[in-house]
Amino acid sequence: MRQSLTFPLAPLFLLVALATPGFSQAPAEAVTRAPGELEWTEIVPGASFGGVYGDWSAEAHGKLARFAPGFASPVHTHTHAYHAVVVSGTVSNPYPGEESPPEMGPGEYWFTPAGAAHVTSCVSAEPCLIYTHMDAAWDIEVAEGP
């Protein structure tokens, strides 16, 4: 059974993650980073990542992901699990065969296990911003097929 969890303050998750022991590369001092201050990398048209801490291409990390309205990734997997919280917009993260995937708004959390095929979509008219944490480097393997 799939569940989502709503936090009254989505940015609180970011602060907790940065202060939690065991999160690799967490800053030693207090840090504040606004999305406009991050170095953004476009992954594909309509999807960009901004690293908050750690190197998302090489180690455990936290990052913001920004998706254009209507963006939908192809079906894909990741080698490692990740946690995510919606900061703005409305996001859907359905798994193949899921008939009624939830649409998650600001403050809602989801977890995707390692190797779970899924599609990440921005289903709102406004851009979507999500915060993610992964205990290892980010990677992606796009599923083959039509």
N, C-alpha and C positions, 0 to 999 in steps of 0.2 A: 504494500500500500504506500502510495506517495503522499508526503505531507510537506507543507511549507510552513514556515514560522515567520510571524510578523514582529519586527522590533519597532518600538515607537520612534526610535532615532537611528536610522540606518548608519549614519556616520559614526555612531558609538562603536559599531563592530570594528571599524578601522582603528579606532583608538585602542580598543581592547587587544586587537591582533598585534599592534605594534608594541604593546607593553607586555605581552604574554611570553613567559620564559619558554624556550624551546623553538621559537620562531627564528629560524636562521637569518642572520644579517639584520636583525631588528636594531634600530638605532640605539646608541647608548645614552643619548640625550633626548629631551622632548623635541618633537618635530611637528611642524604644520606645513602641509603641502596642498595648495589649491590645484584643481585640474589644469588651470591655465599656466601653472608653473612647471608642469611635467614635460618631459621630452616624449612626444607622441610618435609612435611608429605605426604606419598604416600596414596592416596585415594583408588585407584585400580591400578593394573599393567598398566603402561603407563601414569598415571595422578597423579601429585603431586601439593600441595599448599604450598606457602611460605607466611606467614603473614607479611604484611608491617606495618600495625597499627591496633589496636583493636584486640579483640579475635574473630576470624571468627566462632568459635563454640558457641559464647554466645551473641554477640552484633554487632552493626554497625562496619564495618571494610573495609579495603582495603587489597587485597592480589594479589600475582602473581600466576597464574596457568601455569603449565608446562606440555605439552602433547607430547608424543612420536610421530614420524611420523607414520601416518596411524591410530592413536588412534581415536576411535569413541565411545562415551558414548551410553548407551541404551537410549531410549526415556524416558524422566523424566521431573519432575516439581520441582519448588522451592516455598515455602510459600511466599517469598518476591521477589520483582523485583530486577534486578541488571543491572548495566552499565558495559560495557567492552570495552577495547581498545587493539588491537593487537600490540604487541611489536615486535615480530619476527615470521617468519613462515607464513603459510596461513591457516586460520581457516574458517570453515563453521558452521553455527548454524541454520540448517533448522527446520522448524515447520512441523508437519505431514500434508501431502497433498501439500506442497510447491513444485512446479515443477522445478523451477530454482533458488534454493537458492544462494545467493551471496557467493563468495569465497573472504574473506577479508584478506588483507595483512597489513604490518606495518603501523600504523597510523589510521587505520579504526576503527570506533566505532559502537557498537550496543547496544540496550536496549532490555531486555527480561522482559515482564510484569510478575507479580506474577501469579502463576498457569498456565502459558503457557507451554504446552508440547513442548519439543525440543530435539535435538541431538547436542552435541558439538563435532566437529571433527577437527583433525589436518590433512589437506589434502595435505600438502607439504612434500617434501623429507627430509626437515630439521625439527628439533623439533619446536614446537610452544610455544610461551610465550605470555600470555595475562595478562593485569591488570584488576581487577574487583573491583567494589565498590558495597556494599549492605548496606542498612540502618538498617539491623537487622542481627541476626545470620543466617549463611548458613545452609541449610538443603537440602535434596534431597529425592524425592519419585519416584522410578522407576515404570514406567507404566507396568501393567500386560499384558500378552499376549505373542505371539510367538516372 
